[in-house]
């Protein structure tokens, strides 16, 4: 019958009712043998006598030869044979027989001086040139220190000093200042100077070599004033002037009261040799000349051009300023007689200005003019009604056009047609014929009002509509349905429900934001379930692998492992069980939660009160 059994580990306490071993001998004392194993020793104890080899120690005395050290008292006689003492390296020769005192001294002790640091010469100790009186260490010969020197007082070196013997050896100075009693000798110009780093270390840093020469500029002893633009007076000096300013708040440059910024205001003359592009206003108070050659061009991008002071008006001539198709201002010569008509607009002058007129007389201006006979005209414009009582032919060739400026055209008597050719108005407001889809005469077409980037759908049998929650972005190729997006990536804002039997995710890594994953959803009783990691292709295109799952065989449940589990398995036979650990105050009193008494073997229990460990077996 399995039960909880206490585990003895290093440092733990255990109360054992008895220990048995097949390799131990009765009355033998135990010792730690190879790799810490408990084994028999050569000592035996039967309750009254301790046997040590061929001798023994009993409660009535000892009959043995003991070696080693001893502390305590003896009753009776004691015979001790001590080994002789001899001098070692550095010790003056002496004799000791164990019965008379002997003095032990180091070699060369008689020649040592007070406060001198000693050294070993190989045969004896001798003085060095270093003196230590307890507070100050001095030496009269060069001193080389391979390690670290730490001093809380003064360190005085009267000769040359070398600190550090390699580029990676730091020199730390904890003093607040470093004083050079004798100035250092100057040297030729170099570009490396000593600087104090952010970590309070002295390091070399390269500087601009121009600091040694005369190429740097200065302010010539004059303080620069804010808002003024400095300029050079010679090769090495800068000054400023009240007549040259720059306002960095408005980004305006002022030169002798003229301003240059978004707007340009020129008080005196401004000469520009190249092109000038202004995004703001250009104000010139004097005369202005634009261009200095016939090939120059002046471009005005403004929508209107306003002349503040009206130009003097004279008689029109045959040469006028016109706006060309490329929005350029150019001169153009009028036709013969046109300038005369414009200066004196009479019927006679108009007739003289035109060359293809028919008929004679004066111009007709009447609300309802009447013409008799046949009217042949290239264009007829009627501001009122035009009534023709007979048949009317408009145009006499396929190239002619008829223009109707009315908003509506009413045709009193029109017969029904049977073809799919209809009249349309094109982009030039011209009426033309066009063949139309025959479905427009039936009831299969649908209608609706759509919005850009929304996906249309039917609201009834003949109408389509759209919704702001159902859109498609052709730039990113992303379909959005009520917050969920479908493109190269799919983002589902709500729940994703898959009703099939197999879900395949062809991804390298699966990120699940949910804290818990529910497997075997819908189960009403314990059932095997877990995760299979594919290790082989299996057979019959059914992959298999190692499974980590919940084993529910019998009446117990326990997490288990299994190999060669097919992907379509519904039940698994475990090869190994996962070990679970319980902890509580007090010793275990019931079977393990996982596995119970039948398959709970190997589970661990820890008593939190005394830290004892138990295993179920």
Buried (B, 14 or more C-beta within 10 A) or exposed (E): EBEBEBBEEEEEEEEEEEEEEEEEEEEBEBEEEEEEEEBBEEBBEEEEEBBEEEEBBEEEEBEEEEEEEEEEEEEEEEEEEEEEBEBEEBEBEEEBEEEEEEEEEBBBEEEEEEEBEBEEEEEBBBBEEBBEEEEEBEEEEEBEEEEEEEEEEEEEEEEEEEEEEEEEEEEEEEEEEEEEEEEEEEEEEEEEEEEEEEEEEEEEEEEEEEEEEEEEBEEEEEEEEEBBBBEEEEEEBBBBEEEBBBEEEEEBBBBEEBBBBEEBBBBEEBEEEEEEEEEEEEEBEEEEEEEEEEEEEEEEEEEEEEEEEEEEEEEBEBEBEEEEEEEEEEEEEBEEBBBBBBEEEEEEBBBBBEEEEEEEEEEEEEEEEEEEEEEEEEEEEEEEEEEEEEEEEEEEEEEEEEEEEEEEEEEEEEEEEEEEEEEEEEEEEEEEEEEEEEEEEEEEEEEBEEEEEBBBEEEEEEEBBBBEEBBBEEEEEBBBBEEBBBEEEEEEEEEEEEEEEEEEEEEEEEEEEEEEEEEEEEEEEBEBBBEBEEEEEBEEEEBBBBBBBBBBBEEBBBBBBBBBBBEEBEEBEBEEBBBBEBEEEEEBEEBBEBBBBEBBBBBBBBBEEEEBBBBBE
